[in-house]
Amino acid sequence: MFEDQISNFKNKNPFAIIISLIVIVFLILLYFTIPTFYNYENFDREIQKKVIKDFKLNLKNISGVTYLMVPAPHFLIEECDIYFADDPEEKIFKAKYLKINISSKNLHKKEKIELKNIHLNKIDLDLQFVDLKNFYNHLKNNITKPIFIKNSNFFFRNNKDEIISISKIKNFDYYFKLQNKEKKLNIIGNLFGSDFKFNWKKDFSNPYISISDVQFNKPKINISNKFNKENIDFVLANTNIELLKNHLDLSYKFNKNSIEFLDDKIEKINHSKLIGKIELDPFFFDLNLILSGVHIQTVLNNLFLNLYNTQKTIDINFNGNLKINLNEINNRLFENLILNINFLDEKISLNKSSIKLKKIGKINFSDPTIYERNQKIIINSKIKFDVANQEELYRKFLIPRQNRIDLNKVYFEVEYNVDDRNYFLSSINFDESEKNEMTFYEVKNIQQLNSIISKEFKKINLD
């Protein structure tokens, strides 16, 4: 019946329908236009109060507030300084063309206008450690309305005000989802030339737990974290680092005094782990890094290069011990490499390091040194080789029976060129007290090593 009446009205009064629609559209446009008639000379204080309440940010030195209706109702602030509300003395950055979207409700009452979210585009954000600390406090403690940053640059400076890294940020989405009581931070950007995605979330129905995940594209790295702050004395954490096909599992707890890495006792294929403790005041560490399923050449190259760079800038307060154990080496000759790295009084020592030859014996390093020669990084060390299985040694290196001797130890020196990846052997002898002629042998492959060892045993018998 009602539909029939509407149909009859349309047929008899089509012009009235058109006029009614025009009036409705006009009223809607008029409603959304109301804020343009407000006087914004003193409205910056009202905006400041609302931003502090809704976003826990403090806007200062606000200038050029205008209201725009398209594409949605919003305020555009030409320029302002932004501070964290908890630290009103430490300015984060100066913002230009700050966009604050507003709700379509209560546009007829200036004092009751509701803010929805903040948008920033193409800004340069200059950050120091104190800013990161303040943001972390903002992240874990405050429930805020959404903040979106697009196509911007984040600069990170050290305490000397030097830029140490630049991150290009495509999307920075920071918000609280009221429906499921979750706070989230999602970032898409580029750091050190690699595209990355970072996701963090906290479920306020279980506020002690926070979860984060960061993924880098080149190289392919994935780092996932879970933090539990239920205990008032320390934080329990789990971190998994995935690099190519390798995994490093970290279970640890920490507080303001120390970080303790725990052993979960679970052995997994291609999973590495870190065990030990770091004391923060005074700073000292004693750590055991167990690596599985990795190439020895890759580890050594990266390790020695970093140790060389570190020893030039090492701080006198950086002291501790790091034991690296490669218990599953992808190598047909070597197994179980142990590197004992000691940092003490601006010096690095690798004494008591060793590597096993499969079924043959153990190579012990002494007095290893890292230095530069002809713009190449060189590792040099004295070697004591403890022979555990003579028969296997002679079989492996094809030593004729007439050249074999009763052998328990071999002494020599090894030099490794990190840049060219070349090995050199010298000062080979079978008695520590002997001083042989200094002869350098270059070793590029296992065949050359076999030939060098055969020559040395033949020389012994000739003597």
C-alpha positions as CSV (number, residue, x, y, z in Angstrom):
1,M,0.0,0.0,0.0
2,F,2.8,2.5,1.1
3,E,4.8,1.6,-2.0
4,D,1.8,2.3,-4.2
5,Q,1.4,5.7,-2.6
6,I,5.0,6.6,-3.3
7,S,4.7,5.4,-6.9
8,N,1.6,7.5,-7.4
9,F,3.3,10.5,-5.8
10,K,6.3,10.1,-8.2
11,N,4.0,9.9,-11.2
12,K,1.9,13.0,-10.2
13,N,4.8,15.2,-8.7
14,P,8.1,14.4,-10.4
15,F,9.3,17.9,-10.0
16,A,8.6,17.8,-6.2
17,I,10.8,14.7,-5.9
18,I,13.7,16.5,-7.6
19,I,13.3,19.6,-5.4
20,S,13.3,17.3,-2.3
21,L,16.5,15.6,-3.3
22,I,18.2,19.0,-4.0
23,V,17.1,20.3,-0.6
24,I,18.5,17.1,1.1
25,V,21.8,17.4,-0.7
26,F,22.0,21.1,0.0
27,L,21.3,20.5,3.8
28,I,24.0,17.8,3.9
29,L,26.5,20.1,2.2
30,L,25.5,23.0,4.4
31,Y,26.1,20.8,7.5
32,F,29.6,19.8,6.4
33,T,30.3,23.4,5.5
34,I,29.4,24.8,8.9
35,P,33.0,24.5,10.3
36,T,34.3,26.8,7.6
37,F,32.4,29.7,9.3
38,Y,34.2,29.2,12.6
39,N,36.8,31.6,13.8
40,Y,40.0,29.6,14.2
41,E,42.2,32.4,15.6
42,N,42.0,30.9,19.1
43,F,41.0,27.4,18.1
44,D,44.6,26.1,18.3
45,R,44.2,25.7,22.0
46,E,41.1,23.5,21.5
47,I,42.9,21.4,19.0
48,Q,45.9,21.1,21.3
49,K,43.7,19.8,24.1
50,K,41.9,17.3,21.9
51,V,45.2,16.0,20.4
52,I,46.7,15.5,23.9
53,K,43.6,13.6,25.0
54,D,43.2,11.5,21.9
55,F,46.7,10.9,20.7
56,K,48.9,11.6,23.7
57,L,50.9,14.2,21.6
58,N,51.4,17.8,22.3
59,L,51.2,20.3,19.4
60,K,52.9,23.6,20.0
61,N,53.4,26.8,17.9
62,I,50.4,25.9,15.8
63,S,49.8,28.2,12.8
64,G,47.5,28.3,9.8
65,V,44.5,26.1,10.9
66,T,42.0,25.6,8.2
67,Y,39.0,23.4,7.7
68,L,38.5,21.4,4.5
69,M,35.6,19.2,3.5
70,V,37.1,17.1,0.7
71,P,37.8,14.2,0.5
72,A,36.5,14.0,4.1
73,P,36.1,16.6,6.9
74,H,39.5,17.5,8.3
75,F,41.6,20.2,9.8
76,L,44.8,21.2,8.0
77,I,47.5,22.7,10.2
78,E,50.1,24.6,8.1
79,E,52.9,24.3,10.7
80,C,53.4,23.1,14.2
81,D,55.9,21.5,16.6
82,I,55.1,18.0,17.9
83,Y,56.1,16.6,21.3
84,F,55.2,13.5,23.3
85,A,52.7,14.5,25.9
86,D,54.8,12.7,28.6
87,D,57.9,14.7,27.6
88,P,56.8,18.2,26.6
89,E,60.4,19.6,26.6
90,E,61.8,17.2,24.0
91,K,60.6,18.2,20.5
92,I,60.2,15.3,18.1
93,F,60.0,17.3,14.9
94,K,58.4,20.3,13.1
95,A,55.4,19.2,11.0
96,K,54.1,20.9,7.9
97,Y,50.6,20.4,6.6
98,L,49.4,18.2,9.4
99,K,46.1,16.6,8.5
100,I,43.6,15.8,11.3
101,N,40.5,13.9,10.1
102,I,37.4,14.6,12.1
103,S,34.1,12.8,12.7
104,S,31.0,14.0,10.8
105,K,29.1,14.2,14.1
106,N,28.7,17.4,16.0
107,L,30.1,19.6,13.3
108,H,27.5,22.3,14.3
109,K,29.3,22.6,17.7
110,K,32.9,23.6,17.5
111,E,33.7,22.5,21.1
112,K,32.2,19.0,20.5
113,I,34.0,18.2,17.3
114,E,35.6,14.7,17.5
115,L,39.1,13.9,16.1
116,K,39.4,10.6,14.2
117,N,43.1,10.2,13.1
118,I,46.2,12.1,12.2
119,H,47.9,12.0,8.8
120,L,51.4,13.1,8.0
121,N,53.0,12.9,4.5
122,K,56.6,13.5,3.2
123,I,58.2,14.5,6.5
124,D,61.8,14.3,7.8
125,L,61.8,12.8,11.3
126,D,65.1,13.4,13.2
127,L,65.4,10.9,16.0
128,Q,67.9,10.2,18.8
129,F,67.9,7.6,21.5
130,V,65.8,9.6,23.9
131,D,63.1,9.9,21.2
132,L,63.1,6.1,20.7
133,K,62.8,5.6,24.4
134,N,59.9,8.1,24.6
135,F,58.1,6.4,21.7
136,Y,58.6,3.0,23.3
137,N,56.9,4.3,26.4
138,H,54.1,5.8,24.3
139,L,53.7,2.5,22.5
140,K,53.4,0.3,25.6
141,N,51.5,2.7,27.9
142,N,49.0,4.7,25.8
143,I,45.8,3.9,24.1
144,T,45.5,6.4,21.2
145,K,43.5,7.1,18.1
146,P,45.3,6.2,14.8
147,I,48.4,8.0,13.5
148,F,49.4,7.5,9.9
149,I,52.7,8.6,8.3
150,K,53.4,8.2,4.6
151,N,56.4,8.5,2.3
152,S,58.8,10.0,4.9
153,N,62.4,9.8,6.0
154,F,63.5,8.7,9.5
155,F,67.0,9.9,10.5
156,F,68.7,8.3,13.5
157,R,71.5,10.1,15.3
158,N,74.0,9.1,18.0
159,N,74.8,11.1,21.1
160,K,77.3,13.1,19.0
161,D,74.4,14.2,16.8
162,E,75.9,12.2,13.9
163,I,73.5,10.4,11.5
164,I,74.1,6.7,11.8
165,S,71.2,5.4,9.6
166,I,68.4,6.7,7.4
167,S,65.2,4.7,6.9
168,K,62.7,5.5,4.1
169,I,59.2,4.9,5.4
170,K,56.4,4.2,2.9
171,N,53.7,3.4,5.5
172,F,53.7,3.9,9.3
173,D,50.3,2.9,10.8
174,Y,49.9,3.2,14.5
175,Y,46.5,2.6,16.0
176,F,44.3,0.9,18.6
177,K,41.5,-1.4,17.5
178,L,38.7,-0.9,20.0
179,Q,36.7,-4.0,18.7
180,N,39.3,-6.6,19.8
181,K,41.3,-4.4,22.2
182,E,44.5,-4.6,20.2
183,K,47.1,-2.0,19.7
184,K,49.1,-2.3,16.5
185,L,52.1,-0.7,14.8
186,N,52.7,-1.6,11.1
187,I,55.7,-0.2,9.2
188,I,56.7,-0.7,5.5
189,G,60.0,0.9,4.6
190,N,63.6,0.5,3.6
191,L,66.6,0.2,5.9
192,F,70.3,-0.3,4.9
193,G,69.1,-0.7,1.3
194,S,66.8,-3.6,2.1
195,D,63.0,-3.4,2.0
196,F,61.4,-4.4,5.3
197,K,58.1,-4.9,7.1
198,F,57.6,-4.5,10.8
199,N,54.5,-5.5,12.8
200,W,53.9,-5.1,16.5
201,K,50.8,-5.8,18.5
202,K,49.6,-6.0,22.0
203,D,46.3,-7.5,23.2
204,F,45.0,-5.5,26.1
205,S,42.9,-8.5,27.2
206,N,46.3,-9.9,28.1
207,P,48.4,-6.8,28.5
208,Y,51.6,-8.6,29.7
209,I,52.2,-10.0,26.3
210,S,53.5,-8.2,23.2
211,I,54.4,-9.8,19.9
212,S,56.5,-8.3,17.0
213,D,57.9,-9.5,13.7
214,V,60.3,-7.9,11.2
215,Q,61.0,-9.2,7.7
216,F,63.9,-8.1,5.5
217,N,63.9,-8.9,1.8
218,K,67.6,-8.7,0.8
219,P,69.1,-10.7,2.5
220,K,66.0,-12.8,3.5
221,I,65.8,-12.4,7.3
222,N,62.9,-12.9,9.6
223,I,63.0,-11.9,13.3
224,S,60.0,-12.7,15.5
225,N,59.7,-11.8,19.2
226,K,57.4,-12.5,22.1
227,F,57.7,-10.6,25.4
228,N,56.1,-11.5,28.7
229,K,56.1,-8.9,31.5
230,E,53.9,-10.7,34.0
231,N,56.8,-11.1,36.5
232,I,57.5,-7.8,38.2
233,D,61.3,-8.6,38.6
234,F,62.1,-9.4,35.0
235,V,60.8,-9.8,31.5
236,L,60.7,-13.2,29.8
237,A,61.3,-13.2,26.0
238,N,61.6,-15.5,23.0
239,T,63.3,-14.5,19.8
240,N,63.6,-16.5,16.6
241,I,66.0,-15.3,13.9
242,E,65.6,-17.0,10.5
243,L,68.4,-16.3,8.0
244,L,68.0,-18.3,4.7
245,K,67.6,-21.9,6.0
246,N,69.2,-21.3,9.4
247,H,67.5,-20.4,12.7
248,L,68.7,-18.9,15.9
249,D,66.4,-19.5,18.9
250,L,66.9,-17.1,21.9
251,S,65.1,-17.7,25.2
252,Y,66.1,-15.1,27.7
253,K,65.0,-12.9,30.6
254,F,66.1,-9.4,31.5
255,N,65.8,-6.5,33.8
256,K,67.7,-3.2,34.3
257,N,70.7,-5.1,35.7
258,S,71.3,-8.1,33.4
259,I,70.2,-10.2,30.5
260,E,70.3,-14.0,30.9
261,F,70.1,-16.3,27.8
262,L,68.5,-19.6,28.7
263,D,69.0,-23.1,27.3
264,D,65.8,-24.7,26.2
265,K,67.5,-28.1,26.0
266,I,65.7,-28.8,22.7
267,E,67.9,-29.8,19.8
268,K,66.5,-28.9,16.3
269,I,68.0,-29.3,12.9
270,N,69.6,-26.1,11.6
271,H,68.5,-24.3,14.8
272,S,71.2,-22.3,16.6
273,K,71.1,-21.0,20.1
274,L,72.8,-18.5,22.5
275,I,73.4,-19.3,26.2
276,G,75.0,-17.1,28.9
277,K,74.7,-13.8,30.7
278,I,75.3,-10.1,30.2
279,E,75.8,-7.9,33.2
280,L,74.9,-4.3,32.5
281,D,76.5,-2.4,35.4
282,P,79.5,-2.8,35.1
283,F,79.2,-4.2,31.6
284,F,80.5,-7.8,31.2
285,F,79.3,-10.7,29.1
286,D,80.0,-14.5,29.1
287,L,78.2,-16.0,26.1
288,N,78.2,-19.3,24.2
289,L,76.9,-19.1,20.7
290,I,76.1,-22.5,19.1
291,L,75.6,-22.5,15.3
292,S,74.2,-25.4,13.3
293,G,74.1,-26.1,9.6
294,V,76.3,-23.2,8.5
295,H,79.3,-23.0,6.1
296,I,82.5,-22.5,8.0
297,Q,83.9,-20.2,5.3
298,T,80.9,-17.8,5.6
299,V,81.2,-17.7,9.4
300,L,85.0,-17.1,9.4
301,N,84.9,-14.4,6.7
302,N,82.2,-12.4,8.4
303,L,83.6,-13.0,11.9
304,F,87.2,-11.9,11.2
305,L,86.1,-8.9,9.2
306,N,83.9,-7.7,12.0
307,L,86.6,-8.4,14.6
308,Y,89.1,-6.4,12.6
309,N,86.7,-3.4,12.5
310,T,85.8,-3.8,16.1
311,Q,89.3,-3.9,17.4
312,K,89.9,-0.4,15.9
313,T,87.0,1.2,17.8
314,I,86.6,-1.1,20.8
315,D,85.7,0.7,24.1
316,I,87.7,0.1,27.3
317,N,84.4,-0.8,29.0
318,F,83.5,-3.5,26.5
319,N,84.7,-6.6,28.3
320,G,83.6,-10.2,28.2
321,N,83.9,-13.7,26.6
322,L,82.2,-15.1,23.5
323,K,82.5,-18.7,22.7
324,I,81.3,-19.7,19.2
325,N,80.7,-23.4,18.6
326,L,80.0,-24.6,15.0
327,N,78.9,-28.1,15.8
328,E,77.5,-29.0,12.3
329,I,79.9,-27.7,9.7
330,N,79.2,-28.2,6.0
331,N,82.7,-29.3,5.2
332,R,84.1,-32.7,4.3
333,L,87.4,-32.3,6.2
334,F,86.6,-30.2,9.3
335,E,84.1,-30.5,12.2
336,N,83.3,-28.8,15.5
337,L,85.0,-25.4,15.3
338,I,85.4,-23.6,18.7
339,L,86.3,-20.0,18.7
340,N,87.0,-18.4,22.2
341,I,87.0,-14.7,21.7
342,N,88.0,-12.6,24.7
343,F,87.5,-8.8,24.9
344,L,89.5,-7.1,27.6
345,D,91.0,-3.6,28.0
346,E,90.5,-2.7,24.3
347,K,92.2,-5.9,23.1
348,I,90.8,-9.0,21.4
349,S,92.2,-12.5,22.0
350,L,91.3,-15.7,20.2
351,N,93.5,-18.1,22.3
352,K,92.2,-21.6,23.2
353,S,90.3,-21.8,19.9
354,S,90.3,-25.1,18.0
355,I,88.9,-27.2,15.2
356,K,88.6,-30.9,14.7
357,L,89.7,-32.9,11.6
358,K,87.1,-35.6,11.1
359,K,88.3,-38.9,12.7
360,I,91.9,-37.6,12.7
361,G,92.6,-35.1,15.5
362,K,92.4,-31.6,16.8
363,I,93.9,-28.3,15.7
364,N,94.7,-25.9,18.5
365,F,95.3,-22.2,17.8
366,S,97.6,-20.0,19.9
367,D,98.5,-16.3,19.6
368,P,96.1,-15.5,16.7
369,T,96.4,-12.0,15.4
370,I,94.3,-9.9,13.0
371,Y,96.1,-7.1,11.1
372,E,96.1,-5.3,7.7
373,R,98.8,-5.8,5.1
374,N,98.7,-4.2,1.6
375,Q,95.1,-3.2,2.3
376,K,94.2,-6.8,2.9
377,I,92.9,-8.3,6.2
378,I,95.2,-11.1,7.4
379,I,94.8,-13.7,10.2
380,N,97.9,-15.4,11.5
381,S,98.2,-18.1,14.1
382,K,100.5,-20.7,15.5
383,I,99.1,-24.2,15.4
384,K,99.5,-27.3,17.5
385,F,97.9,-30.3,15.9
386,D,97.1,-33.2,18.2
387,V,96.9,-36.5,16.3
388,A,94.3,-38.9,17.7
389,N,94.3,-41.4,14.8
390,Q,97.5,-41.9,12.9
391,E,96.1,-44.5,10.5
392,E,93.2,-42.2,9.5
393,L,95.7,-39.3,9.0
394,Y,97.9,-41.3,6.7
395,R,94.9,-42.8,4.8
396,K,93.2,-39.4,4.4
397,F,96.3,-37.6,3.1
398,L,97.6,-40.5,1.0
399,I,101.0,-40.9,2.8
400,P,103.0,-43.9,1.5
401,R,103.9,-46.5,4.2
402,Q,107.6,-45.9,3.8
403,N,107.2,-42.3,4.7
404,R,105.1,-42.8,7.8
405,I,106.4,-42.2,11.3
406,D,105.1,-42.5,14.9
407,L,103.4,-39.2,15.2
408,N,101.5,-37.5,18.0
409,K,101.8,-33.8,17.3
410,V,102.5,-31.4,14.4
411,Y,103.5,-27.8,14.8
412,F,103.1,-25.1,12.1
413,E,101.8,-21.6,11.4
414,V,98.8,-20.7,9.3
415,E,98.0,-17.4,7.5
416,Y,94.6,-16.6,6.1
417,N,93.9,-13.7,3.7
418,V,90.2,-12.8,4.4
419,D,89.8,-10.7,1.3
420,D,91.4,-13.1,-1.2
421,R,90.4,-16.2,0.8
422,N,93.9,-17.7,0.4
423,Y,95.6,-20.0,3.0
424,F,99.4,-20.2,3.6
425,L,101.2,-22.8,5.7
426,S,104.7,-22.3,7.1
427,S,107.2,-23.5,9.8
428,I,106.0,-27.1,9.7
429,N,107.8,-29.4,12.1
430,F,107.1,-32.5,14.2
431,D,108.9,-31.3,17.3
432,E,108.1,-28.1,19.1
433,S,111.8,-27.4,19.9
434,E,112.9,-27.7,16.3
435,K,113.3,-24.6,14.1
436,N,112.8,-25.4,10.5
437,E,113.5,-23.2,7.5
438,M,110.7,-20.7,6.9
439,T,108.9,-22.0,3.8
440,F,105.4,-20.7,2.8
441,Y,103.0,-23.1,1.0
442,E,99.8,-21.7,-0.6
443,V,96.8,-23.9,-0.1
444,K,93.9,-23.5,-2.5
445,N,92.3,-26.9,-2.3
446,I,92.5,-30.3,-0.6
447,Q,94.7,-31.7,-3.4
448,Q,97.4,-29.0,-2.7
449,L,97.2,-29.8,1.0
450,N,97.7,-33.5,0.3
451,S,100.8,-32.7,-1.8
452,I,102.3,-30.4,0.9
453,I,101.8,-33.0,3.6
454,S,103.3,-35.8,1.5
455,K,106.4,-33.6,0.8
456,E,106.9,-32.9,4.5
457,F,106.8,-36.6,5.4
458,K,109.1,-37.5,2.6
459,K,111.5,-34.8,3.8
460,I,111.5,-36.3,7.3
461,N,112.6,-39.7,5.9
462,L,115.2,-38.2,3.7
463,D,116.7,-36.4,6.7
